[in-house]
């Protein structure tokens, strides 16, 4: 029904189930209109009954509280939520999609989420993970068996907190913030995330069969040289001192982190400074 209504609202497409046809504008020929009109009258009659408060009310029973929903933390009472969902359902049936969308927006602002596919709602402030899977809480990522250890055990608490925030932002559709946390995890902790596997890994290794284009076998090593990403060429001339070489490597690492977080102005500036000051050329 939701797909049918969206097609009508967006493209003026009417679907005729009896003859298995669809039409822009709703014209199926004169012989077909008698059937379509009779169906529409039946729907109107059903909706009139459904607006009641009895046990047969469609508005009351079409959308139920999700089985895994927590306590109501929204700004609305359960009764107010049910009433607004019923009004939204009626607006959809009346093809008043602007009003239906407005009600859904008001519910979301109040902390109430509706899954039309599963016909469920929740007012605990937790968005449904995906359309059609309303009873599934946002998926938590787990550490890969192939992950390297943290250099500092204190990082565990911070990383777990960032992963939880990313999951929450991703499940609510705030991809800008979820991507920002993903980049921060990579930049600060060398953590890669594979959403397909539901895993994260320090070093980016998920096993030979699951490694993606950015997580190859070479990333599984604990060698600081390989985890660095950029190393001095074997044919490079020598810098004047060990201190200069350490400084250059630090700036190269900083440039790599800037590129990972799409800060291309900074990465280009570091590249130009290294060339000007030390005659260093970087081969990406």
Secondary structure, DSSP 4 states (H G I P E B T S, - for coil): -HHHHHHHHHH-EEEETTTTEEEETS---HHHHHHHHHHHHHHHHHHHHHTSSSTT-HHHHSSEE-TT--S--SSS-HHHHHHHHHHHHHHHHTT-HHHHHHHHHHHHHHT-EEETTTTEEE-SSPPPSSTT-TTSPPPPPEE-TTPPPPSSTTHHHHHHHHHHHHHHHHHTT-HHHHHHHHHHHHHHH-EEEETTTTEEEETS---TTT--TT--GGGGS--HHHHHS----TTPPPPS-HHHHHHHHHHHHHHHHHHHTT-HHHHHHHHHHHHHHH------
